[in-house]
Amino acid sequence: MCRMIPAATSTAGPLATFGDVLGTIWTNAVTPVEPPSNLTVLAMCAIALVVVLFRPLWHVTRHVITIAHEASHGLGALLTGRKLEGIRLHSDTSGLTVSRGKARGPGMVITAFAGYVGPGIIGLGAAWLLRQGYAVGLLWLLVVLLALLLLQIRNWFGLWSILVSGTALVVVTWFLTPPVQSAVAYAVTWFLLLGAVRPVIELQVQRSRGHARTSDADMLARLTGVPGLFWVAMFLLVTLGALVLGGSWTLGVAL
């Protein structure tokens, strides 16, 4: 005996499949995993350090730091009640975040300050998640954050940068094995912690040569009356502090 299945139930398959995918992602994200060996952690640190110090590699990967930098500006604007108008990422690794609100005051100061310290603070948060065993969860969280950031991108290169970064993370989290995922999570964390410091040094080098007069440090100097060199020092203090603390968490060393 044959029986006709109502057409309305034919969508249950795709819906169930989509639900299964979300369920798998959630389960993987909230399930702690065993940390990699100390040798692997140190190897990921070494790889990240080479990428940051070797100029040709840094010129390409610095776009990731720019994404974190501009996203931090945007978050600072939102947290202080400013209206975020959009974010642009440029091929020369520069970026621009536009927000609307008072031209002066604490909100503008926090927004301007957040950029250079943002990658280090994000790296510190990533190190904390790794310390709790959520390496895969960290990668999926980064995918979600990039998806949210995509809504604020206002130029084609920025769109391409976010899509490439997000796609790479999805490939890692969906297709690769847990040990490889964990290693990548550690590499990304080390890169954020180490990569946050170099732009601050580059900023001061440019300022010492009479360039970068519209930098975040110089903007903060105009907003507060405190010299730009002080703000560069604060950027360096925060990023180095994040590197030391986050690095100790990643290595399992108690401070």
JOMOWO-V72152 format. One line per field, one symbol per residue. phi: phi as a letter, one per 30 degrees, with the letter a starting at -180 (. if undefined). Layout:
phi = ???
This chain:
phi = .cbddeddddddeedddddddddddddddccdbddddeddddddddddddddddeeddedddedddedddddeddedddcidcddlbbccddidabccbclddbjedddddddddddeedddddddddddddjcdddddddddddddddedcdbbdddddddddddddddeddcccdeddedddedddddddddddddedddedddddcichdcdddddddddcicedddddddeddddddddddddddddicdc
